[in-house]
Amino acid sequence: MRFTTEWIHRHVRSSRRIVSWDVRRCPAYGPRTVIPLIAILLSPAAWGHEPLFPFVVSHDAPDNVTNVAGWIERPAGRHGFVRAEKDHFVTDAGPIRFWGTNLCFEACFPTHEQAERLAARLARFGVNCARLHHMDSRAIWGDSPNHLTIDPRRLERLDYLVHQLKRHGIYVNVNLHVSRWFDEAEGFPARRGRPEYDKGLDNFEPRMIELQEKYARDLLTHVNPYTGNAYTDEPAVAMVEINNENALLAVWAWNQLDDLPEPYATTYRRLWNEWLRAKYGTTERLLAAWNVRQKALGTEMLENGDFSKRPSVGWQMERDERTVVDWSTSQGGPGGAKRLRVVVSREGTVSWRPQFSQSGFSLRRGEPYTLSLWLKADQPRPMQINCMMAHAPWQNLGLSVQTQVGPRWRHEEFVFTASADDPNARITFTGLKPGVHELALVSLRPGGTLGPKEDETLEAETIPVVRHGRPGVVDAARRDFVDFLWDTESTYWRRMYRFLKTNLGVKSLVSGTQLSYSPPSIQARLDYLDAHAYFEHPDFPGRPWDPADWTIGNVALVNDVGGTLAGLAVRRVAGRPFTVTEYNHPAPNEYAAEGFPMIAAFGAFQRWNGVFSFTYSHDTDFEPRRITGFFDIKGDTAKLVHMPACAAMFPRGDVSPAKRLVTVEATADQQRKLLYKSLTPWTLTAAGFGLDPRMALVDRVAMRLNETKDATSDSTTLMPETAENQRVFVSDTDQLRWDVSTKRGGYFTVDSPRVKLFTGFVRGRIFALGDVRLAIGETRLDWATVSMVVIQGRGFDHPGRVLLAATGLVRNQDMRPQRLDNNRITLGNHWGSEPVLCEGVPAEVGLPVAVERVRCFALDGSGRRKETVEVTSREGRACLTLGPRYKTVWYEIEIR
């Protein structure tokens, strides 16, 4: 192909400012330079697909350009406790931001030698806060016979770790309840029937709350012999989190409180009846307020609901090319009735296949209907039951429940109100996992009772709780139950916060749980707000966390405008500090290197207060030479080598915050009204109140609660509109750019005085990052992440040292992804062996200084100089030529 100026102009475009390079607008490099440059870089003959090479980032903390520990003030807490002032974290020295990571399970209890090396390595990458997570699952109890007494030997290891972290300037975030699950040994029966980790239940079960307080007292009032401080008085404890991803409204919305076993069901119902009695006083007033209706059952609406005929009579089975399912009828149902037996061998390409259904009946808006049936399965498993349109747009018509089916026949009855008139509705059964599912005596009839039955009264405390997965209540009852959950949850958070702050005297910041699990107005009453997100979290189609049966999306965030980052931004509350204590693009996503640089830049632009990678390690194997799983970054070269740039952009502040703040009103009353409709706190975001999430790519965004002190020093702008077809987004600071103007060829850039970043698809383009030019050659994915950070100096045209990291495909030796439909991959339990293998990214980097001022070195895994990189002169500017022959992913640039 002949590379002419016209060809370049046609294929290399820019919008709003020069980023994708148009040579006719870039005087620094003319056509005589760029045309041969593009021809060389993009020539397959020149680059090809060079073999991957081993590159393991060392586990020490060498004193060289890859070590940014000098940016961290030490010891942690030297300037007093971290506190919240408006939407900032501050110490006596001024504002502070946290570039953090997580330590999980046994990783919180290393040996002394491990703790020393771990703390030094974390500081090397600019980490200044460690979240101590999942301590309460099993590790902290050690050899104790139950989960009531902390093992003193484990506590000593934790103490030494905190001591070492503090010495290296690394604060800690102490998590209280994460994955502790009470059992018979602690006096709690029926564990199998309770929500995972007792989530939601521990927001109202009295003894569980008491034991949470006991654990907090035992842990936080303990004096660390290495620091001389109790954790309540330790300034290196930046924050304490009460209960991870655990809130009553969220767990109810997951249907996990619908069928609590005893004695918890009685406690739950008693609290509900006490709340109703406080509001209504008597059953008579309650029934009047709820306008309870009873309507006699009408004639049968389904054909062949008793399965006396072959299953295809009246019923349909929806499959696709991947679905393997068989269905038949036989004797063996309850009372000798016939049963429908559905055997699923393989699910379809989408979650709702296989799906069997019956359509052809009509519904009238506002009228009650009763669906009754018997269900059974070969083992405990969920089944989704819906009433919906049998035609586009396939909307739900009032019934959407997930019920648990088990090895014994169980009768279920669902009363629901039709949400719209429809002449062609259908009942569907879906969400069927591989196994055997059975139904019998399926009936749908008009009529039913919406509300308490005659023998259910407030006086006897027998008004049943509203089950999220059972729609058979009047709207007023459902609104009351949302208010009951709101008030009960709020009481729990106030009690725990008061206990920590007043009873124990905790001086650190305290948060409750994550936004989207709990309403913003509830969590805003605590010291700061937090959220979690993952891009393409692994999916487990069978058993949860089955190491052999999982898939993950192998796609890039740069092609999804806003994506998880905008989803986090719309959870922000104006005037309150905000952290993201869990974030990752899990392995083995081949584009995962984009994740941390993007959130570091975006979080700095949004002026968040903390971003934490999830996770550094789940165990005490702290020094692997390979990628060890979905989340651990300790051996993931592609993620580690960009960490110095992340530390520069976020805690060092090299990316400027947005100039404008755009807010949307979301008062507590408005949040409740939205909950009445959605029945889930996940809708309580700025997007739920009308703000386009893509605005977060241009301006800072937040919800305005009003009932809290959310005033800031920023000016709040009216909410602007974003064009539906907009494909290029540039921040109001002009430093960040997200471009999806090329189909499946998105990219994200940062152009600040001391950091340059590109991550995304190359597609033959050359990129101008301010006065630095970047041309990337052919890579295996036509994709790369390149970060350049000034380690010492004022900028790329001043004397100093620059660390450049360039990553493409990174994987373990013998790691062979199996590629599935819909851009998904899996490894099963074959993650490959050590060492990590990396692709050498071919690139030309043009710097705004003369060639005689520049030296460049390829670095080894420890960051030591191993080879000199050629630097040439092009039209008076220094040009670095990087490539696979150097067998490295990072380089040191010295500017004199």
HELIX and SHEET records of a PDB file:
HELIX    1   1 THR A    5  HIS A   11  1                                   7    
HELIX    2   2 VAL A   23  ARG A   25  5                                   3    
HELIX    3   3 PRO A   31  LEU A   41  1                                  11    
HELIX    4   4 PRO A   44  TRP A   47  1                                   4    
HELIX    5   5 ALA A   69  TRP A   71  5                                   3    
HELIX    6   6 PHE A  105  CYS A  108  5                                   4    
HELIX    7   7 HIS A  112  ARG A  124  1                                  13    
HELIX    8   8 ALA A  139  TRP A  141  5                                   3    
HELIX    9   9 PRO A  152  ARG A  167  1                                  16    
HELIX   10  10 GLU A  184  GLU A  186  5                                   3    
HELIX   11  11 ARG A  191  GLY A  193  5                                   3    
HELIX   12  12 GLU A  196  ASP A  198  5                                   3    
HELIX   13  13 LEU A  201  ASN A  203  5                                   3    
HELIX   14  14 PRO A  206  LEU A  220  1                                  15    
HELIX   15  15 TYR A  231  ASP A  233  5                                   3    
HELIX   16  16 LEU A  248  ALA A  253  1                                   6    
HELIX   17  17 TYR A  264  TYR A  280  1                                  17    
HELIX   18  18 THR A  283  TRP A  290  1                                   8    
HELIX   19  19 PRO A  334  GLY A  336  5                                   3    
HELIX   20  20 ASP A  475  ARG A  498  1                                  24    
HELIX   21  21 PHE A  499  ASN A  503  3                                   5    
HELIX   22  22 PRO A  520  GLN A  523  1                                   4    
HELIX   23  23 LEU A  557  ASN A  559  5                                   3    
HELIX   24  24 GLY A  563  ALA A  569  1                                   7    
HELIX   25  25 ALA A  592  GLU A  594  5                                   3    
HELIX   26  26 GLY A  595  GLN A  606  1                                  12    
HELIX   27  27 THR A  637  LEU A  640  1                                   4    
HELIX   28  28 MET A  643  MET A  649  1                                   7    
HELIX   29  29 ALA A  668  SER A  678  1                                  11    
HELIX   30  30 PRO A  681  THR A  683  5                                   3    
HELIX   31  31 ALA A  687  PHE A  689  5                                   3    
HELIX   32  32 PRO A  693  LEU A  697  5                                   5    
HELIX   33  33 VAL A  851  ARG A  853  5                                   3    
HELIX   34  34 PRO A  884  TYR A  886  5                                   3    
SHEET    1   A 3 PHE A  53  PRO A  54  0                                        
SHEET    2   A 3 SER A 833  CYS A 838 -1                                        
SHEET    3   A 3 VAL A 810  GLN A 813 -1                                        
SHEET    1   B 3 ARG A  83  GLU A  85  0                                        
SHEET    2   B 3 HIS A  88  THR A  91 -1                                        
SHEET    3   B 3 GLY A  94  PRO A  95 -1                                        
SHEET    1   C 8 LEU A 509  SER A 511  0                                        
SHEET    2   C 8 VAL A 237  ASN A 243  1                                        
SHEET    3   C 8 TYR A 171  HIS A 177  1                                        
SHEET    4   C 8 CYS A 129  HIS A 133  1                                        
SHEET    5   C 8 PHE A  98  CYS A 104  1                                        
SHEET    6   C 8 GLY A 610  SER A 617  1                                        
SHEET    7   C 8 PHE A 578  ASN A 584  1                                        
SHEET    8   C 8 LEU A 529  TYR A 534  1                                        
SHEET    1   D 2 VAL A 223  ASN A 224  0                                        
SHEET    2   D 2 ASN A 229  ALA A 230 -1                                        
SHEET    1   E 2 ARG A 293  LYS A 295  0                                        
SHEET    2   E 2 GLY A 448  LEU A 450 -1                                        
SHEET    1   F 5 GLN A 316  GLU A 318  0                                        
SHEET    2   F 5 GLN A 355  LEU A 363 -1                                        
SHEET    3   F 5 ASP A 422  THR A 430 -1                                        
SHEET    4   F 5 ARG A 381  MET A 389 -1                                        
SHEET    5   F 5 ASN A 396  VAL A 405 -1                                        
SHEET    1   G 5 VAL A 324  GLN A 331  0                                        
SHEET    2   G 5 LYS A 338  ARG A 346 -1                                        
SHEET    3   G 5 GLY A 435  PRO A 446 -1                                        
SHEET    4   G 5 PRO A 368  ALA A 377 -1                                        
SHEET    5   G 5 ARG A 410  THR A 417 -1                                        
SHEET    1   H 3 ILE A 552  GLY A 553  0                                        
SHEET    2   H 3 ARG A 824  THR A 826 -1                                        
SHEET    3   H 3 GLN A 818  ARG A 819 -1                                        
SHEET    1   I 3 ARG A 700  ARG A 704  0                                        
SHEET    2   I 3 LEU A 661  GLU A 665  1                                        
SHEET    3   I 3 THR A 716  THR A 717  1                                        
SHEET    1   J 9 VAL A 728  VAL A 730  0                                        
SHEET    2   J 9 LEU A 736  ASP A 739 -1                                        
SHEET    3   J 9 TYR A 747  ASP A 751 -1                                        
SHEET    4   J 9 VAL A 755  PHE A 761 -1                                        
SHEET    5   J 9 TRP A 783  GLN A 792 -1                                        
SHEET    6   J 9 GLY A 800  THR A 807 -1                                        
SHEET    7   J 9 TRP A 890  ILE A 895 -1                                        
SHEET    8   J 9 VAL A 854  LEU A 859 -1                                        
SHEET    9   J 9 ARG A 865  VAL A 869 -1                                        
SHEET    1   K 5 ILE A 766  LEU A 769  0                                        
SHEET    2   K 5 VAL A 772  ILE A 776 -1                                        
SHEET    3   K 5 ALA A 843  LEU A 847 -1                                        
SHEET    4   K 5 ARG A 877  LEU A 882 -1                                        
SHEET    5   K 5 VAL A 871  ARG A 874 -1                                        
END                                                                             
